[in-house]
Amino acid sequence: MISKVMDILGRGRKILRGTIISKHHTKTAMVEVPTVFFDATKYSCVTTRKTKYMIDDPEDKCIVGDFVQIVPCAPVSKRKTHTLLKITKRPLTTEFILQNPHFKVTNREVTEQKTANKIKYIPIDELVRQKEKDQ
C-alpha cells in the first residue's frame, strides 16, 4: 500500500536535472548534470562537478540545449541507464527555429554562400578598429 502511494506521489525516484549537450543518435541523448557541493579540503569553497549521463529518449523529442529532468531506469544498453522524464525548458532560439524551420541554416550553406558571393567576412573587433581609424 505504501509503495503504491510513493509511486503516485513520485517519491523514491531520484530526479536529476541537466542540459542536453549532444544528440548524435536517434532516441539517445547525452545530458550534463551539475552537482554543487562544499569542498572543505584546502580552501573551503563551493564547487560544481558535472556528470554526463546517456539517456533514453523514446519519443525523440529533445534537442541540444534543452533543460530536462531524467530518472534512473533499468539498463536499456551498456551505458544508457536513465530515461527522459520531461523537458522543463527550451531556449528561445530553439523555439523560434522549431516554429520557423525556413530560418534554419547549416554550416555548409554558410560556406557555400561565402564562396558564391565572394564576400570577405570581417570580425567585429576589426570593424571597430577600422571605424576608429576613420574618425
Number of C-alpha atoms within 10 A of each C-alpha: 5 7 10 9 10 12 11 9 10 11 11 9 13 10 14 18 19 23 22 22 16 15 17 10 9 12 14 20 23 20 29 20 20 16 13 10 11 10 12 9 7 6 7 9 11 10 11 13 10 12 11 14 19 20 25 24 18 12 10 14 11 20 17 17 18 18 21 21 19 23 17 16 14 9 13 12 10 7 10 18 16 21 22 24 16 15 18 12 13 16 12 9 10 15 11 12 13 12 10 10 9 8 10 11 10 8 8 9 10 11 11 11 12 13 10 9 9 9 9 8 7 8 8 9 8 10 11 11 10 11 9 9 8 7 5
